[in-house]
Amino acid sequence: MADNITGQETLHKLNDEAQNIIPNMYKIWHDIGYDVDTINLFSKDIFNNTRALWLEMLQETEERKYNLTKKVDMLQKQISNLEKKLNLDVIPAVYENEPLVILEGKLKNHFNDLEQIKEERLTEAKRLLQKEQLLCKSLGMKPVGINNSLPTEEELENFNLYLTEKEDEFRTLKESFKNTRESVIKMMAEMSYTPKYDFERIVCNDHEDFIFSSTNMAKLQELHDRIKDELENMKETANNKRHELINLWRYLDISEEDYREFLEKHSGFDALTIAALNDEIAKCKGIRMENIARFVKKLREDLISWWDICKFSKIQRDAFRPMRYETCTEDILTLHELELARVQKFYYENSAIYDLLNKREEMWDQMKELQRRAEDPDRFHNRGGQLLAEEKMRKYFNKNLPKIEIELQNLIMDYETKHGVPFTINGLTLEEYIKQQVDEHKEQMEILKQARVKAREEKKSAKKTPLSASRRTPGVATSIRAIQTSLKRKQVDRSPLSTLNKAPRMANSENSRPKAHGSKIRRSSRVVRRLLGSSMNKGRSPRKLLNVTKVVDTSNSTACSSSSKENPVYQEFKEYLGNRDELRSTIVPESDSSIVKPKKKPVKTPVKPSRKHLSPRITPITPRVTPKSLRVAESPRSPRITSTPRFTTAPSNVHNKF
């Protein structure tokens, strides 16, 4: 770095140079011979020129200082304005005692920095504006732009966020357009539809130039909905045509194999398919017109079936007057088809009501069946838990049947509110219909009860007549009871009318029990001992106790109810069986031939003498025993044993305990 030259040093140097140069100049002037005036003139010129040079240099320096000062002021102003435009919060710098040249450099550098920031912002703003132009062109929008020519950082950031939202919107609309366009093209292909309008062609063919404006997107959605509706209408039309065609084929008694090929060939729903279906329908209708009477009859059968399904009353059915027309024309056929379609539509529109009504009917029928079973006298003979299952079913129906009726009533109220007409079942409201069913069931049960009482009274009165069972001839008794003593097991009649109530006779003491007299058939002592030993020594199992109820006259079961508390006769009978010491019966041998030995001399079993003035009653002859008759004299007051599925009277004179 050069040494710093001060003003004093410059003066000394100028003085030294002046002392050397000026004396030499004067010497030269004298040597030349200039006169004094000339030398004085030259001396003034030297002074004036030197002074002028110095003044000029001073002026130039002053001008430079002025320019620097002016430039500094200008830079400061520019910096201040630029900082305001750039919206920079900068603390003003303090330049005290700073040389103008250094101050100028600093200000110039700061100004250049601000200019760079300005340039960057302008470049970013230009880029964002160009981006906005493209987005607005694609979205069909008017550009918003930037209000400020030199946007601030915040303005650029907000504008960038705005463009980001528009980009997202553009991507969403583009994706939606892509999906909608593909759907439209697919539906058009299914319909064999060719674009006819400009907008349709733009969507299908020139989709790259599509403008995603709100108007165009709305039109695109309208196009999609219109094509979709047309497609659904064509599908529905084709399906209806096929259904109509199938019905016509069935009416014409055309087999499925004959028309299956046609349906497979025309399985679509485009315009050509619908046209082919229409042609076939017209052809079938032409054939139908030739046999219109048969088709009207078939439609009437279908109509009656649907009336029954919808539970229409006679008034509702009679309202369709063409049903009674004898002439058959195309108009009559059309009226029947329309009526059938109306009834079917009514059913499907109210299918929830009919489904619930059918469910209620099933539960009501099962409830009636349970009540009929409860009146069955032989219901307590069941060993498989049927009574418990019936009780569970009864509780289930009692709980759920009212719920179904309430739900059904709500649906019917909704229907009546919507249509303003009552919903009837066979011409009755729901309450009337349910009441009618309950009354009919009560009437049936009352008739059944009266029939049971009448049968019981007839049987009681029949025993007092001379032709009662106790007074019949031996041949008659034998023919009647021979069926009952067969070794083959027979099922007990479970109908309520098959038995009569004999509870008073079964509830008495042992004197009222039937007494079995000894048989006159002569058997070996070995057979007697075997039979008596099997019945005396072996303990009774619960299974044998249950079988006793089958030996008792089933007429006693009419007094039974669904609960043992409501049936004192049956409860007393069970307690009586449980308290007995021994059951005087034995199991019938599977084969008599294995027990009876005809070669041995039979032993006569002792017989208890019968009562006075009473003729013995002839018992039937067992088919598998010896040819000699088997007779057992019984007391006429003993209950008649109507069924012997497992047990029979032992061949001894021991009284039967039941």
C-alpha positions as CSV (number, residue, x, y, z in Angstrom):
1,M,0.0,0.0,0.0
2,A,1.4,3.4,-1.0
3,D,2.5,5.8,1.7
4,N,0.0,8.5,2.7
5,I,1.2,11.9,1.3
6,T,0.0,14.8,3.3
7,G,-0.6,18.4,2.0
8,Q,2.4,19.8,3.8
9,E,4.7,17.3,2.1
10,T,3.2,18.3,-1.3
11,L,3.8,22.0,-0.5
12,H,7.4,21.2,0.3
13,K,7.8,19.3,-2.9
14,L,6.2,22.1,-4.9
15,N,8.4,24.7,-3.2
16,D,11.5,22.6,-3.9
17,E,10.6,22.2,-7.5
18,A,9.7,25.9,-7.9
19,Q,13.1,26.9,-6.4
20,N,14.9,24.8,-8.9
21,I,12.8,25.5,-12.0
22,I,12.0,29.2,-11.7
23,P,15.7,30.4,-11.2
24,N,16.6,28.3,-14.2
25,M,13.8,29.9,-16.2
26,Y,15.0,33.4,-15.3
27,K,18.6,32.5,-16.2
28,I,17.5,31.3,-19.5
29,W,15.5,34.3,-20.1
30,H,18.5,36.6,-19.3
31,D,20.7,34.5,-21.5
32,I,18.2,34.9,-24.3
33,G,18.2,38.6,-23.7
34,Y,14.7,39.2,-22.9
35,D,14.0,42.6,-21.7
36,V,12.4,43.3,-18.3
37,D,8.9,43.6,-19.6
38,T,9.1,40.3,-21.4
39,I,10.5,38.6,-18.3
40,N,7.8,40.2,-16.2
41,L,5.2,39.1,-18.7
42,F,6.6,35.5,-18.6
43,S,6.7,35.7,-14.8
44,K,3.0,36.6,-14.7
45,D,2.2,33.8,-17.1
46,I,4.0,31.3,-14.9
47,F,2.1,32.5,-11.9
48,N,-1.2,32.7,-13.7
49,N,-0.8,29.3,-15.4
50,T,0.2,27.7,-12.1
51,R,-2.6,29.3,-10.3
52,A,-5.1,28.5,-13.0
53,L,-4.0,24.8,-12.9
54,W,-4.4,24.7,-9.3
55,L,-7.8,26.3,-9.4
56,E,-8.9,24.0,-12.1
57,M,-7.7,21.0,-10.1
58,L,-9.5,22.4,-7.1
59,Q,-12.7,22.9,-9.0
60,E,-12.5,19.4,-10.4
61,T,-12.0,18.1,-6.9
62,E,-14.9,20.1,-5.7
63,E,-17.1,18.8,-8.5
64,R,-16.1,15.2,-7.8
65,K,-17.0,15.7,-4.2
66,Y,-20.3,17.2,-5.2
67,N,-21.0,14.3,-7.5
68,L,-20.1,11.8,-4.8
69,T,-22.4,13.6,-2.4
70,K,-25.2,13.7,-4.9
71,K,-24.7,10.1,-5.8
72,V,-24.7,9.0,-2.1
73,D,-27.9,10.9,-1.6
74,M,-29.4,9.3,-4.7
75,L,-28.4,5.8,-3.5
76,Q,-29.8,6.4,-0.1
77,K,-33.1,7.5,-1.7
78,Q,-33.2,4.5,-4.0
79,I,-32.4,2.1,-1.2
80,S,-35.1,3.6,0.9
81,N,-37.7,3.3,-2.0
82,L,-36.6,-0.2,-2.8
83,E,-36.9,-1.3,0.7
84,K,-40.4,0.1,0.8
85,K,-41.3,-1.7,-2.4
86,L,-39.8,-4.9,-1.2
87,N,-41.6,-4.5,2.2
88,L,-38.4,-5.1,4.0
89,D,-38.2,-4.1,7.6
90,V,-34.6,-2.8,7.6
91,I,-33.1,-0.7,10.4
92,P,-31.5,2.4,8.7
93,A,-27.7,2.3,8.8
94,V,-25.8,5.1,10.4
95,Y,-22.9,6.5,8.2
96,E,-21.3,9.2,10.3
97,N,-17.8,10.3,9.5
98,E,-17.7,8.0,6.6
99,P,-15.7,9.1,3.5
100,L,-17.9,9.7,0.5
101,V,-16.2,7.1,-1.6
102,I,-16.5,4.4,1.1
103,L,-20.1,5.5,1.8
104,E,-20.8,5.3,-1.9
105,G,-19.4,1.8,-2.1
106,K,-21.4,0.5,0.8
107,L,-24.6,2.1,-0.4
108,K,-24.0,0.7,-3.9
109,N,-23.5,-2.8,-2.5
110,H,-26.6,-2.6,-0.4
111,F,-28.6,-1.3,-3.4
112,N,-27.3,-4.2,-5.5
113,D,-28.5,-6.6,-2.9
114,L,-31.9,-5.1,-2.9
115,E,-32.0,-5.2,-6.7
116,Q,-31.2,-8.9,-6.6
117,I,-34.1,-9.5,-4.2
118,K,-36.3,-7.5,-6.5
119,E,-35.2,-9.5,-9.5
120,E,-35.8,-12.8,-7.8
121,R,-39.3,-11.7,-6.8
122,L,-40.1,-10.5,-10.2
123,T,-38.9,-13.8,-11.7
124,E,-41.0,-15.8,-9.2
125,A,-44.0,-13.7,-9.9
126,K,-43.5,-14.2,-13.6
127,R,-43.3,-18.0,-13.1
128,L,-46.4,-18.1,-11.0
129,L,-48.3,-15.9,-13.4
130,Q,-47.4,-18.2,-16.3
131,K,-48.5,-21.2,-14.2
132,E,-51.8,-19.4,-13.4
133,Q,-52.4,-18.8,-17.1
134,L,-52.1,-22.6,-17.8
135,L,-54.3,-23.6,-14.9
136,C,-56.9,-21.0,-15.7
137,K,-57.0,-22.1,-19.3
138,S,-57.5,-25.7,-18.3
139,L,-60.0,-24.8,-15.6
140,G,-61.8,-22.3,-17.8
141,M,-61.2,-19.5,-15.3
142,K,-60.2,-15.9,-15.5
143,P,-56.7,-15.3,-14.2
144,V,-56.5,-13.4,-10.9
145,G,-52.9,-12.3,-11.2
146,I,-50.9,-10.3,-8.6
147,N,-52.1,-6.8,-7.7
148,N,-48.6,-5.4,-7.0
149,S,-46.0,-5.1,-9.7
150,L,-43.3,-6.0,-7.2
151,P,-45.0,-8.5,-4.9
152,T,-43.9,-9.0,-1.4
153,E,-42.8,-12.3,0.0
154,E,-46.1,-12.7,1.7
155,E,-48.0,-12.0,-1.5
156,L,-45.9,-14.4,-3.5
157,E,-46.5,-17.1,-0.8
158,N,-50.3,-16.5,-0.8
159,F,-50.4,-16.6,-4.5
160,N,-48.4,-19.8,-4.6
161,L,-50.8,-21.4,-2.1
162,Y,-53.7,-20.3,-4.3
163,L,-52.1,-21.9,-7.3
164,T,-51.5,-25.0,-5.3
165,E,-55.2,-25.2,-4.5
166,K,-56.0,-24.8,-8.1
167,E,-53.6,-27.5,-9.0
168,D,-55.2,-29.9,-6.5
169,E,-58.6,-28.9,-7.9
170,F,-57.3,-29.5,-11.4
171,R,-56.0,-32.9,-10.5
172,T,-59.3,-33.8,-8.8
173,L,-61.3,-32.7,-11.8
174,K,-59.0,-34.5,-14.2
175,E,-59.3,-37.7,-12.2
176,S,-63.1,-37.3,-12.0
177,F,-63.2,-36.5,-15.7
178,K,-61.2,-39.6,-16.4
179,N,-63.4,-41.9,-14.4
180,T,-66.6,-40.3,-15.7
181,R,-65.4,-40.5,-19.2
182,E,-64.4,-44.2,-18.9
183,S,-67.8,-44.9,-17.4
184,V,-69.6,-43.0,-20.2
185,I,-67.6,-44.8,-22.9
186,K,-68.2,-48.2,-21.3
187,M,-72.0,-47.5,-21.1
188,M,-72.1,-46.2,-24.6
189,A,-70.3,-49.4,-25.8
190,E,-72.8,-51.5,-23.9
191,M,-75.6,-49.6,-25.6
192,S,-73.9,-49.6,-29.0
193,Y,-74.3,-45.8,-28.9
194,T,-72.3,-43.5,-31.1
195,P,-71.6,-39.9,-30.0
196,K,-73.8,-37.5,-31.8
197,Y,-73.3,-34.1,-30.3
198,D,-70.1,-31.9,-30.1
199,F,-69.8,-32.2,-26.4
200,E,-70.1,-36.0,-26.5
201,R,-67.4,-36.1,-29.3
202,I,-65.1,-33.9,-27.2
203,V,-65.5,-36.1,-24.2
204,C,-65.0,-39.4,-26.1
205,N,-62.5,-38.4,-28.7
206,D,-60.8,-35.0,-28.0
207,H,-60.6,-35.3,-24.2
208,E,-57.1,-33.7,-24.2
209,D,-58.6,-30.4,-25.1
210,F,-61.3,-30.6,-22.5
211,I,-61.7,-27.6,-20.3
212,F,-62.4,-28.5,-16.7
213,S,-64.7,-25.6,-16.0
214,S,-67.6,-25.9,-13.6
215,T,-70.0,-25.7,-16.5
216,N,-68.3,-28.4,-18.5
217,M,-68.1,-30.7,-15.5
218,A,-71.8,-30.2,-14.8
219,K,-72.5,-31.0,-18.4
220,L,-70.3,-34.1,-18.1
221,Q,-72.2,-35.3,-15.1
222,E,-75.5,-34.6,-16.9
223,L,-74.2,-36.7,-19.8
224,H,-73.2,-39.5,-17.5
225,D,-76.5,-39.5,-15.7
226,R,-78.4,-39.4,-19.0
227,I,-76.4,-42.3,-20.5
228,K,-76.8,-44.2,-17.2
229,D,-80.6,-43.6,-17.2
230,E,-80.8,-44.6,-20.8
231,L,-78.8,-47.7,-20.1
232,E,-80.9,-48.6,-17.1
233,N,-84.1,-48.0,-19.1
234,M,-82.8,-50.2,-21.9
235,K,-81.8,-52.9,-19.4
236,E,-85.2,-52.7,-17.8
237,T,-86.9,-52.6,-21.2
238,A,-84.9,-55.6,-22.3
239,N,-85.6,-57.5,-19.2
240,N,-89.3,-56.7,-19.4
241,K,-89.3,-57.7,-23.0
242,R,-87.7,-61.0,-22.1
243,H,-90.1,-61.6,-19.3
244,E,-93.0,-60.8,-21.5
245,L,-91.6,-63.0,-24.2
246,I,-91.0,-65.9,-21.8
247,N,-94.6,-65.6,-20.6
248,L,-95.8,-65.6,-24.2
249,W,-93.7,-68.6,-24.9
250,R,-95.1,-70.4,-21.9
251,Y,-98.6,-69.4,-22.9
252,L,-97.9,-70.9,-26.3
253,D,-96.6,-74.0,-24.7
254,I,-93.1,-73.6,-26.2
255,S,-90.5,-75.6,-24.4
256,E,-87.6,-74.0,-22.7
257,E,-85.1,-75.8,-25.0
258,D,-86.7,-74.2,-28.0
259,Y,-86.4,-70.6,-26.9
260,R,-83.2,-70.9,-24.9
261,E,-81.0,-70.4,-28.0
262,F,-82.9,-67.2,-28.9
263,L,-82.3,-65.8,-25.4
264,E,-78.6,-66.7,-25.4
265,K,-78.2,-65.0,-28.8
266,H,-80.0,-61.8,-27.7
267,S,-78.7,-61.6,-24.1
268,G,-77.8,-57.9,-24.3
269,F,-79.8,-54.8,-24.0
270,D,-78.8,-52.6,-26.9
271,A,-81.1,-51.1,-29.5
272,L,-80.6,-54.1,-31.9
273,T,-81.4,-56.6,-29.1
274,I,-84.5,-54.7,-28.1
275,A,-85.6,-54.5,-31.7
276,A,-85.2,-58.3,-32.0
277,L,-87.2,-58.8,-28.8
278,N,-89.9,-56.6,-30.1
279,D,-90.1,-58.5,-33.4
280,E,-90.3,-61.8,-31.5
281,I,-93.0,-60.4,-29.2
282,A,-95.0,-59.2,-32.1
283,K,-94.7,-62.7,-33.7
284,C,-95.8,-64.4,-30.5
285,K,-98.7,-62.0,-30.0
286,G,-99.8,-62.8,-33.5
287,I,-99.9,-66.5,-32.7
288,R,-101.6,-65.7,-29.4
289,M,-104.4,-63.9,-31.2
290,E,-105.2,-67.1,-33.0
291,N,-105.8,-68.8,-29.6
292,I,-106.9,-65.8,-27.5
293,A,-109.6,-67.7,-25.5
294,R,-107.0,-70.1,-24.1
295,F,-104.8,-67.3,-23.1
296,V,-107.6,-65.4,-21.4
297,K,-108.5,-68.5,-19.4
298,K,-104.8,-68.9,-18.4
299,L,-104.6,-65.3,-17.3
300,R,-107.8,-65.7,-15.3
301,E,-106.3,-68.6,-13.5
302,D,-103.1,-66.6,-12.7
303,L,-105.3,-63.7,-11.6
304,I,-107.3,-65.8,-9.2
305,S,-104.0,-67.2,-7.8
306,W,-102.7,-63.7,-7.2
307,W,-106.0,-62.6,-5.6
308,D,-105.6,-65.5,-3.2
309,I,-102.1,-64.5,-2.4
310,C,-103.1,-60.9,-1.8
311,K,-106.2,-62.0,0.2
312,F,-108.5,-59.9,-1.8
313,S,-112.2,-59.9,-0.8
314,K,-115.1,-60.8,-3.1
315,I,-115.9,-57.2,-3.6
316,Q,-112.3,-56.4,-4.7
317,R,-112.4,-59.4,-7.1
318,D,-115.9,-58.5,-8.5
319,A,-114.6,-55.0,-9.2
320,F,-112.8,-56.5,-12.2
321,R,-115.8,-56.9,-14.4
322,P,-113.9,-58.4,-17.5
323,M,-113.4,-61.5,-15.4
324,R,-117.0,-62.4,-16.1
325,Y,-117.0,-61.6,-19.8
326,E,-117.6,-64.6,-22.0
327,T,-116.3,-63.1,-25.2
328,C,-112.6,-63.0,-25.7
329,T,-111.0,-60.1,-27.7
330,E,-107.7,-58.4,-27.8
331,D,-109.0,-55.7,-25.4
332,I,-110.2,-58.3,-22.9
333,L,-106.8,-59.9,-23.0
334,T,-105.1,-56.6,-22.5
335,L,-107.4,-55.8,-19.6
336,H,-106.6,-59.1,-17.9
337,E,-102.8,-58.5,-18.4
338,L,-103.1,-55.0,-16.9
339,E,-105.1,-56.3,-13.9
340,L,-102.6,-59.1,-13.3
341,A,-99.7,-56.5,-13.5
342,R,-101.6,-54.3,-11.1
343,V,-102.1,-57.0,-8.6
344,Q,-98.5,-58.2,-8.8
345,K,-97.3,-54.6,-8.4
346,F,-99.6,-54.2,-5.3
347,Y,-98.1,-57.3,-3.8
348,Y,-94.5,-56.4,-4.4
349,E,-95.0,-52.9,-3.1
350,N,-96.5,-54.3,0.1
351,S,-94.4,-57.5,0.3
352,A,-93.3,-56.6,3.8
353,I,-96.9,-56.6,5.0
354,Y,-97.7,-59.9,3.3
355,D,-94.4,-61.6,4.5
356,L,-95.3,-60.6,8.1
357,L,-98.9,-61.7,7.6
358,N,-97.8,-65.1,6.3
359,K,-95.4,-65.4,9.2
360,R,-98.2,-64.6,11.6
361,E,-100.5,-67.1,9.9
362,E,-97.9,-69.9,10.4
363,M,-97.4,-69.0,14.0
364,W,-101.2,-68.9,14.5
365,D,-101.7,-72.4,12.9
366,Q,-98.9,-73.8,15.2
367,M,-100.6,-72.2,18.2
368,K,-103.9,-73.8,17.3
369,E,-102.1,-77.2,16.8
370,L,-100.5,-76.8,20.3
371,Q,-103.9,-76.1,21.8
372,R,-105.4,-79.1,20.1
373,R,-102.6,-81.2,21.4
374,A,-103.2,-79.9,24.9
375,E,-106.7,-81.3,24.6
376,D,-105.5,-84.7,23.5
377,P,-106.1,-87.3,26.3
378,D,-103.0,-89.4,25.3
379,R,-100.5,-86.5,25.4
380,F,-99.0,-87.6,28.7
381,H,-98.0,-91.0,27.2
382,N,-95.2,-89.4,25.4
383,R,-91.7,-90.3,26.6
384,G,-89.5,-88.1,24.3
385,G,-89.8,-84.8,26.0
386,Q,-92.6,-83.7,23.7
387,L,-94.5,-81.9,26.5
388,L,-91.5,-79.8,27.4
389,A,-90.9,-78.9,23.7
390,E,-94.6,-77.9,23.3
391,E,-94.4,-75.8,26.4
392,K,-91.3,-74.0,25.0
393,M,-93.1,-73.4,21.7
394,R,-96.2,-72.1,23.5
395,K,-94.1,-69.6,25.4
396,Y,-92.3,-68.5,22.3
397,F,-95.6,-68.0,20.4
398,N,-97.2,-66.1,23.3
399,K,-94.2,-63.8,23.4
400,N,-93.6,-63.2,19.7
401,L,-97.1,-63.4,18.2
402,P,-98.2,-60.0,19.8
403,K,-95.0,-58.4,18.6
404,I,-95.6,-59.5,15.0
405,E,-99.2,-58.2,15.2
406,I,-98.0,-54.8,16.5
407,E,-95.4,-54.6,13.8
408,L,-98.0,-55.6,11.2
409,Q,-100.4,-53.0,12.5
410,N,-97.7,-50.3,12.2
411,L,-97.0,-51.3,8.6
412,I,-100.7,-51.2,7.7
413,M,-101.0,-47.8,9.4
414,D,-98.1,-46.5,7.3
415,Y,-99.8,-47.8,4.2
416,E,-103.2,-46.2,5.0
417,T,-101.5,-42.9,5.8
418,K,-99.6,-42.9,2.5
419,H,-102.5,-44.0,0.3
420,G,-105.5,-42.8,2.2
421,V,-107.4,-46.1,1.8
422,P,-107.8,-49.0,4.3
423,F,-105.7,-52.1,4.0
424,T,-108.1,-55.1,4.1
425,I,-107.5,-58.8,4.5
426,N,-110.3,-60.8,2.8
427,G,-112.4,-57.7,3.2
428,L,-111.6,-57.2,6.9
429,T,-109.3,-54.9,8.8
430,L,-106.4,-56.5,10.7
431,E,-108.3,-56.3,14.0
432,E,-111.5,-57.8,12.5
433,Y,-109.4,-60.5,10.8
434,I,-107.6,-61.5,14.0
435,K,-110.9,-61.5,15.9
436,Q,-112.6,-63.7,13.3
437,Q,-109.8,-66.2,13.5
438,V,-110.0,-66.3,17.3
439,D,-113.7,-66.7,17.2
440,E,-113.6,-69.5,14.7
441,H,-110.9,-71.3,16.7
442,K,-113.1,-71.0,19.9
443,E,-116.1,-72.3,18.0
444,Q,-114.1,-75.3,16.7
445,M,-112.8,-76.1,20.1
446,E,-116.3,-75.8,21.5
447,I,-117.6,-78.2,18.8
448,L,-114.8,-80.6,19.6
449,K,-115.6,-80.4,23.3
450,Q,-119.2,-81.0,22.8
451,A,-118.4,-84.0,20.5
452,R,-116.2,-85.4,23.1
453,V,-118.9,-85.1,25.8
454,K,-121.5,-86.6,23.5
455,A,-119.2,-89.5,22.7
456,R,-118.6,-90.1,26.4
457,E,-122.3,-90.0,27.2
458,E,-123.1,-92.4,24.4
459,K,-120.5,-94.9,25.6
460,K,-121.9,-94.7,29.1
461,S,-125.4,-95.2,27.9
462,A,-124.3,-98.1,25.7
463,K,-123.1,-100.1,28.7
464,K,-126.5,-100.0,30.2
465,T,-128.2,-101.6,27.2
466,P,-128.7,-105.4,26.9
467,L,-126.2,-105.4,24.0
468,S,-123.3,-103.9,26.0
469,A,-119.9,-105.6,25.9
470,S,-120.5,-107.4,29.2
471,R,-123.7,-109.0,28.0
472,R,-122.7,-110.0,24.4
473,T,-122.7,-113.5,23.2
474,P,-119.4,-115.4,23.4
475,G,-119.1,-115.2,19.6
476,V,-119.5,-111.5,19.6
477,A,-117.1,-110.9,22.5
478,T,-114.5,-113.2,20.9
479,S,-114.6,-111.4,17.6
480,I,-114.3,-108.0,19.2
481,R,-111.5,-108.7,21.6
482,A,-109.5,-111.0,19.4
483,I,-107.9,-108.0,17.8
484,Q,-106.9,-106.5,21.2
485,T,-105.1,-109.5,22.5
486,S,-102.9,-109.9,19.5
487,L,-99.2,-110.3,20.2
488,K,-98.4,-107.6,17.7
489,R,-97.9,-104.1,19.1
490,K,-100.6,-101.7,18.0
491,Q,-100.6,-97.9,18.1
492,V,-103.0,-96.2,20.4
493,D,-105.4,-93.9,18.6
494,R,-104.4,-90.4,19.6
495,S,-107.5,-88.5,18.4
496,P,-109.5,-86.6,21.0
497,L,-112.6,-88.5,20.1
498,S,-111.1,-92.0,20.4
499,T,-111.3,-92.2,24.2
500,L,-113.8,-91.5,26.9
501,N,-113.4,-90.3,30.4
502,K,-113.4,-93.0,33.0
503,A,-111.7,-91.1,35.8
504,P,-114.2,-91.9,38.6
505,R,-113.7,-95.6,38.1
506,M,-109.9,-95.4,38.0
507,A,-109.8,-93.2,41.1
508,N,-111.4,-95.7,43.4
509,S,-109.8,-98.3,45.7
510,E,-108.4,-101.7,44.6
511,N,-112.0,-103.1,44.7
512,S,-112.7,-101.2,41.5
513,R,-109.7,-102.7,39.7
514,P,-110.4,-105.3,37.0
515,K,-109.9,-108.8,38.4
516,A,-108.3,-111.3,36.1
517,H,-109.6,-114.8,36.4
518,G,-107.5,-117.8,35.7
519,S,-107.5,-119.1,32.2
520,K,-108.9,-122.6,31.5
521,I,-106.0,-123.3,29.1
522,R,-103.9,-126.1,30.5
523,R,-100.2,-125.2,30.5
524,S,-97.3,-126.9,32.0
525,S,-96.2,-126.0,35.5
526,R,-92.9,-124.9,34.2
527,V,-94.5,-122.3,32.0
528,V,-96.5,-121.0,35.0
529,R,-93.6,-120.9,37.3
530,R,-91.5,-119.1,34.7
531,L,-94.1,-116.4,34.1
532,L,-94.9,-115.9,37.7
533,G,-91.3,-115.8,38.7
534,S,-90.5,-113.2,36.1
535,S,-93.2,-110.9,37.4
536,M,-92.8,-111.6,41.2
537,N,-89.0,-111.6,41.6
538,K,-87.9,-108.9,39.1
539,G,-88.2,-105.3,40.3
540,R,-90.1,-102.9,38.2
541,S,-88.1,-100.4,36.1
542,P,-89.3,-96.9,35.3
543,R,-90.0,-98.1,31.8
544,K,-92.5,-100.7,33.0
545,L,-94.2,-98.1,35.1
546,L,-94.6,-95.9,32.1
547,N,-96.0,-98.8,30.1
548,V,-98.8,-99.2,32.7
549,T,-100.4,-96.0,31.4
550,K,-100.9,-97.6,28.1
551,V,-102.9,-100.4,29.6
552,V,-105.4,-98.1,31.3
553,D,-108.4,-97.2,29.3
554,T,-107.5,-94.1,27.2
555,S,-110.9,-92.6,27.9
556,N,-109.6,-91.4,31.2
557,S,-107.3,-89.0,29.4
558,T,-109.9,-86.6,28.3
559,A,-109.8,-84.9,31.7
560,C,-106.0,-84.2,31.2
561,S,-104.8,-80.7,30.5
562,S,-101.4,-79.2,29.7
563,S,-100.5,-79.0,33.4
564,S,-100.6,-81.7,36.0
565,K,-102.0,-79.3,38.5
566,E,-105.1,-78.9,36.3
567,N,-105.5,-82.8,36.1
568,P,-106.1,-84.3,39.5
569,V,-107.3,-87.6,38.1
570,Y,-104.1,-88.2,36.2
571,Q,-102.0,-87.0,39.2
572,E,-103.8,-89.4,41.5
573,F,-103.3,-92.2,39.0
574,K,-99.6,-91.6,38.9
575,E,-99.3,-91.6,42.7
576,Y,-101.4,-94.8,42.8
577,L,-99.0,-96.5,40.4
578,G,-96.0,-95.4,42.4
579,N,-97.3,-96.7,45.7
580,R,-98.1,-100.2,44.4
581,D,-95.9,-103.1,45.6
582,E,-96.0,-105.1,42.5
583,L,-97.3,-105.1,39.0
584,R,-99.3,-108.3,38.4
585,S,-98.4,-108.6,34.8
586,T,-95.7,-110.1,32.7
587,I,-94.2,-109.5,29.3
588,V,-95.7,-111.5,26.5
589,P,-93.2,-114.1,25.2
590,E,-92.0,-113.4,21.7
591,S,-92.9,-116.9,20.6
592,D,-95.4,-119.2,22.3
593,S,-93.9,-122.2,20.6
594,S,-90.7,-121.8,22.6
595,I,-92.6,-122.0,25.9
596,V,-95.6,-124.3,25.4
597,K,-94.8,-127.9,25.0
598,P,-97.9,-129.7,23.7
599,K,-96.5,-133.2,24.4
600,K,-96.6,-132.6,28.1
601,K,-99.8,-132.8,30.0
602,P,-101.1,-129.3,30.7
603,V,-101.9,-128.2,34.3
604,K,-105.2,-126.5,35.0
605,T,-104.7,-123.1,36.7
606,P,-106.9,-122.5,39.7
607,V,-109.8,-120.2,38.9
608,K,-111.4,-117.9,41.3
609,P,-115.2,-118.4,41.4
610,S,-117.2,-115.7,39.7
611,R,-119.8,-113.7,41.4
612,K,-123.4,-114.8,41.8
613,H,-125.9,-114.3,39.1
614,L,-123.2,-113.1,36.7
615,S,-122.5,-115.0,33.6
616,P,-118.8,-115.2,32.7
617,R,-117.6,-113.1,29.8
618,I,-115.8,-114.9,27.0
619,T,-112.3,-113.6,26.3
620,P,-110.9,-113.7,22.8
621,I,-108.7,-116.5,21.7
622,T,-105.0,-115.7,21.1
623,P,-104.1,-116.8,17.6
624,R,-100.7,-118.3,18.5
625,V,-101.8,-120.6,21.4
626,T,-103.1,-124.1,21.3
627,P,-106.4,-124.8,19.5
628,K,-108.3,-124.9,22.8
629,S,-110.1,-121.8,23.7
630,L,-108.7,-119.4,26.1
631,R,-111.4,-117.8,28.3
632,V,-110.9,-115.4,31.2
633,A,-113.9,-114.4,33.3
634,E,-113.7,-110.8,34.3
635,S,-115.8,-108.7,36.5
636,P,-118.3,-106.6,34.4
637,R,-117.2,-103.6,36.5
638,S,-113.6,-103.9,35.6
639,P,-112.3,-101.3,33.1
640,R,-112.0,-102.5,29.5
641,I,-108.4,-102.8,28.4
642,T,-108.4,-101.3,25.0
643,S,-104.7,-101.6,24.1
644,T,-101.9,-104.0,25.2
645,P,-98.8,-102.8,23.4
646,R,-96.3,-104.5,25.8
647,F,-98.2,-106.2,28.7
648,T,-100.9,-108.8,28.9
649,T,-102.8,-110.5,31.8
650,A,-100.7,-113.2,33.5
651,P,-102.1,-116.7,33.2
652,S,-103.0,-117.0,36.9
653,N,-105.8,-116.3,39.2
654,V,-104.0,-113.3,40.7
655,H,-106.2,-110.1,40.5
656,N,-105.0,-107.4,38.1
657,K,-104.0,-104.4,40.2
658,F,-104.9,-101.9,37.6
